[in-house]
Amino acid sequence: MATTKYLLDESQIPTSWVNLLPDLPGEPLPPLNPGTGEPAGPDDLTPIFPIGVIEQEVSTEPDVEIPEEVREVYKLWRPTPLIRARRLERELDTPAHIYYKYEGVSPAGSHKPNSAVAQAYLNKQAGVKKLVTETGAGQWGSALSLACRLFGLECEVFMVGVSYDQKPYRRAMIETWGGTVHRSPSDRTDAGRSQAAHESGSLGIAISEAVEVAAKADDTNYALGSVLNHVCLHQTVIGQEAIAALEQAGEYPDVVVGCVGGGSNFAGLIYPFVRANLREGKTTRFLGAEPAACPTLTRGTYAYDFGDTVGMTPLMPMYTLGHDFVPPPVHAGGLRYHGDAPSLCALVHNGLVEATAVKQTDAFAAAIRFASAEGIIPGPEPAHAIKATIDEALAAKHSGEERVILLGLSGHGHFDMSAYAAYHAGELEDLEFSDAEMQEALDRLPSAPSIA
Ligand SMILES: Cc1ncc(COP(=O)(O)O)c(C=O)c1O
């Protein structure tokens, strides 16, 4: 019988994370202090991050050891399965081999605990009592609440307004693991009060609120669920396991596809393969899928910008739609972010990674096709990557190629069923991305050296 699931043993959980920074082509562009315009150093980060996180953020070591305590927690759900999508292949009648790495088996239902557990551990080591964070879809907030519970920390979450309303059970999850959750923009912070007009909220606004709370309290730190180097680093357990499981299958991918919000699951999946391209001359293609309503990589400007809406973070070199661009309320809450991980943006800028924008109705149609063949109901975020994967498989069919496709299935959609219900009822709209609105946001980019 042909194999469907490629499973690794617990002993094959990676022992180190892959740090791609030393392999990135060209001189790395440092984050900048917005006040001085000088490179931001560890001192800019100590008010909100512990030293262990800062060391990882700036590390130039190609491999960073995973602490044993973190690997112990990873054992609760890792290694995650690699599944050959044989039924989807048959349904598409494609010669392509489609594999998906399924992160939805984690307790929170996505890849997010891979970094939440590492961050909670490093903060606990530093004697921190409480972590505060933002969450879009609720995936990161619930993952951090779980991680804080496991390491005995308190957890406070600012949840993007539209997701807070759409996903009440994500809130209940955060509370079940002991965290507290507020609708953002809230009246608890200056940042929230200043953005009260943006009722639906955005990740950028929620980040501003969380950073403000963390910066004001001594025993409290901030934890970010994507974008920064250390978060992408933690997620590389995904790609390393995928390489080992594909080896079992006797395959190597021609193309790797994932969804991009801030970039962490996609980075975690592809960076070990990107390193093999750069070091060993492999020729795998990489394709990031983002929402057409928030098309950072495909239509953004490559510039220094703030990571949050209010302008409290260092300036980061990235493709951006403008830090105060508030994306339309698409159901893929985890993809509503104005920027992307600087390391991933550098790869796109250098032509090493491609990107595509997907409309939300096309993403849901693809998700339903996937669920009909493979059973798993995907989150709205990876649904974007599924659409791109199906397009790759159909292109292989047209050219008659036996293309090997690896898809990052970053999470399940069990708490997103109201979005599926809206799709079934024909009520899901393709929210327009307005050039005029974006231009306004770009006009307000902070002054910084040009990088394009
Ligand atoms: C299931 C899932 N996939 C993807 C994302 C996007 O985030 P990132 O690009 O950091 O992986 C999120 C964010 O909340 C998510 O919940």
The ligand as a Gaussian input file, in Angstrom:
#p B3LYP/6-31G(d) Opt

LIG

0 1
 C       -2.908000      29.506000      10.951000
 C       -2.094000      30.723000      10.645000
 N       -1.332000      30.725000       9.535000
 C       -0.600000      31.794000       9.212000
 C       -0.611000      32.945000       9.983000
 C        0.204000      34.115000       9.527000
 O        1.276000      34.419000      10.350000
 P        2.765000      34.175000       9.891000
 O        2.907000      34.800000       8.533000
 O        3.595000      34.812000      10.917000
 O        2.971000      32.708000       9.841000
 C       -1.370000      32.982000      11.148000
 C       -1.365000      34.183000      12.009000
 O       -2.090000      34.341000      12.921000
 C       -2.141000      31.846000      11.473000
 O       -2.890000      31.855000      12.571000

